[in-house]
Every structure is written in structure tokens, then in C-alpha cells.
Amino acid sequence: MVHSPVSAKKHGNLGLLTILLIWSQISLSDTGLEYLNQLRTQAGMVEFRKNNQLATAAGSHAYYLDINRNAKPPYLSISAHTEIKDNPGFSGIDPGKRAQNAGYAHELVKENATIGKHDVHSAIDNLMSAIYHRFTFLDFAADEIGMSLEGISQVFKLGRSDLQQLCTQPPAATLSSAPVNCLGTQLTQDYFTQLCNEIPPHAYFRKPWPEACPGGMLLNNDYMEQFCRQTPPQAIFSGTGRYYTICHGNKQIDAEWLDAFCSTPPAGANYDQSGKYYEICKPPVRVTAKWFRESCRSTPDWGRYTASGNYLQFCANPMKLREEYVEQLTRLRYEENPEIVLWPPKDAVNIPPAFYAEEPDPLPDYEVSGYPISIQVNPALTGTISLDAFTLHKITYQGLEKIKQVRLINSENDPNHRFTRRQFALFPLQRLDWNQSYLAIAKLRVNGTEHTLKWAFTTQDPGGALIYLDQSQNVIRITPGVNYALYWPPTVDFPTLPAQVKATHHPKIRVDLNRIDLNTLRVRIQGETCAPVTLQFSSIYKIELLPTGC
């Protein structure tokens, strides 16, 4: 175990050393991606790939957090995810803008951040104990990540490679376009363009001859122009009887002849269109109303506009993307992951026994609780989802011992309204025991079909003989060279140990102190003397460690 930083002071001639222990760890690791992928693999999920642009964005935000944080706990005095433009180190107001400013092609990113952990493994474990941040790491759609550490501030930024490619090389099928209204039938732009390019000759609108037959029958314009130029001699009025004046008033036509002509018109003489038209296409052309109605009515399925008309804009290069196309990509990403994700996963070990705090806080009325157990249902599973039962049991030699003090959080009672209807978390209201196996049992109903889920996990070994502390206990005997875990059970007045612990001891004694969590301190003493070691927990509690077997 890597030691926390300490400071030493001499106390006059007493030859005693004072060690100040502050809650932090300095084990810096670059294996965060490997460790996070181990966790996702345990949950059955696809692994993350590293993305350098996301790493750059994570680094910029980690730097911003670190130079604007408090010098001492509580470190966070600003928003963990929203930057203020006037603050030093500003790199973008929100996670999406910061990613785009780093060259990422879209803004649909997710972000986890933590302050106070130098060790990336501890940072990830801390975020996995925080339910909202856990759901971010166990996202069903994200497949790439960038992470960075600046000082004691760590940022993890998650993205999607499929949307990266979509925003840089969008296929025509994904670009949003408005439908074309074809007399109530919605057509795609592509189909309507094809329709305009393939108008048959008979569909073009032609005006009728302006002079109709006596009975009202319309005449073909082309035919009548030819008729007026070359009028048959027998049609011309002879000077006696009735006649009609046609050809724009220039010719007198025998009435008997014209009546016979109109009652039995020769081929091509009568006007075969309705006289009504629609003006369509670009440049505008006039087509017969009959042809256009039939064309609209007989549109094939592939030409009909079936999209919602909704579009999304999230690319750095502004473009409108069809909502349905993006949803299809998202569904494909979902289907790469399990139908149900459990955490802790089945047969997991080294699970932290406690949950402390998160911003926002899912348990605002508890400073300390047990590690939350969660169930996520893949969004690819459509239909109704309900959780009929969810219990946690301690596995003992006598059998199963049900944990009675629990709180189930779902989308209906989540105090911060972050849960979806596919997310459930069971919080033990008391922290779990060290090095203890538990069994979770849940009855999940998906579209009316009940699934019984049973899985076990084991909490972390504290790495030493466990000693329970209380304020009535002032002297503890320990063996030099042996690791001990001093555990302070949470109380109403003192839910955690003080942040600072002062150890006073003989200079020939070496004292190793390391925080395991906010209630547990690992201690090991070695030296050439059996002199006692005093541990002062702020002003509330002091104990004396007496070496034995010297």
C-alpha cells in the first residue's frame, strides 16, 4: 500500500515524532482504461477504446477543476461539469462543447469527474460506488473514452465512435429533408425529384382551343390550329343558312357541318384533358391534374416519406440528421451489450462496503450507507419494465440473513430525477461488512415475463485484522509487524472518522497509517521498542496502541 503524505515535527527533548495523516493517495497509474475495461467486461459489456481528442478535452477540464478547487477538503467549490467562462482554465461551458473544442466531431458525450484521488483505480472505484456516475461508466451506447489527471482532479469523458464517423462522413440517407406534399401523400425529396425527371409526354398540361363546340366540348389546340390554317372547303359557309364564327373570329363555318364534326369528332380533334393542371418541380412545369393525382396515389412504399420529420443537430460541422437514422445507430450499439447489467457483477470480489456521497446525492439524508446494488435493463428491450422484488442477504454459516434496512430507488422516487424507468438501485442504509459475501435476489418483469435474478458478491478485505472502535475504548493491544484495520462504525454524531489523524510515538518506532475508507484506518507498527503509539482523531477520540510480544 502506498503511504499518504506525512509531516513530522519534533516535540522539545521528548524525542517523539508527530505524524499528520490526511485523506489522500499518491499512487498515480496510467492503467485506468485497462481497469475500467476489466469492470465493463465483468458486467458483460463491450470495452472502451481510447480516443485522443476526448483525452485532450478531459485534460483541459481536469486542469480547470484543479486550479479552481479548494486547497483542502471539501475540494469541490464549483460545478464538476459546468465551467464558468470568467474562471481561469476555461475550456468550454459543458462536456459537449469542451469535446468539440478539442476536435471531437460531436457533442453527445458523457463525463465523470472526481477530485481528491491521485490513484486512477481508487478514482474509478469511488465513481462506481456513486450510482449516477456508475450508470455513466456502464453506458450502453458509449464505446470510446479519454481520461486525464491534473493534480488531484481526474476527468473521464465518454463518446461514441459511430457518431464520430456519422458527423465526419454522413451518408445521404441520414441527412434530414422535409417531405413533399403530393395531394396528401408525403413523398421523399429523392422520389419527388425522380418523378420530375421522368414526366411522360402525355402528362404535360396543354391548353384547350379557346373556342368550344356548340355543346361545350373542348377542342384540341394543335388540331384546331391546323384546321384553321387548312380549313376543308366543305366546312366553309356557302352564304345561305346558319354558320358559326371560329378560328378567332376569322372564319365562318357551316353550322350543319360543325354540328356533325362536334358530335363525331375525328381522331385528335377533341381535348382529352380536364383543363385543370398542377404546377410542380423546379423549374416549374405544368402537368395534368389527372396524371398528378394518379402519380401521388400510386407512390411506391420506398418513395413515401415515413420519417417523423424530426432531426438532430449535434455535430461540430452543423448538419441536420434524421432522428430515425440516429436512433437506428443507437439501437445497434445497444444490441452489442447484454439485456440486463448487474452491479456488482456475479461472483465479484473486493467490492467496497460503503457509499458516502455523490453530487447530486441519491441519499441526501444519509452520510454513510452501504454500497448500492444496481440493475440496468438494456434500452434495446422494448415494452414494459417493472421490478417486483429486490432484496439483499448476508450469507452466513446459518443461512441467509436478510438486510432489512434498505431503500430502493427507481425513476419514480429518485430525488434527483436521473434514473430512467430501466434503472434500479438497492441501497443498504447501513454500510456492508468487510470481507463478507452477500446474495442479491430480484424479480424483474419484462413485457409480462418474470425473470428471477440471483447473484452473489463479496466485499473487500480490509487488509488486516479488523478492530472495532468506539469512544469507550482507549487502549488496544497489537502485534508489531501485523496489519490491523481500525474500523469506526458510523454513528449519528460521528458517521465517519475525522479527516485528520495525528500519531505520536517514539522515534525508533515506525508507524504506517493508510485510509481504507472514511471509517477505516489501516495501521502497522514496527520498531526496536515497545513504547505505545497514540492516535488522536481530531478532538473527539484518542486511543493508545500497545505493542505486544516485544
Helices and strands as residue ranges (DSSP letters): E 8-10, E 17-22, H 32-42, E 49-50, H 52-68, H 95-101, E 110-115, H 120-129, H 131-137, E 144-150, E 153-159, H 161-168, G 172-174, E 180-182, E 185-187, H 189-197, G 201-203, H 221-229, G 233-235, E 243-246, E 251-254, H 255-263, E 277-280, E 285-288, H 289-297, G 301-303, E 311-312, E 321-322, H 323-334, E 340-343, E 348-351, E 354-355, E 369-370, E 373-377, E 385-396, E 399-402, E 406-409, E 423-428, E 437-446, E 449-459, E 465-468, E 475-478, E 484-487, E 500-505, E 509-517, E 520-527, E 533-537, E 541-547
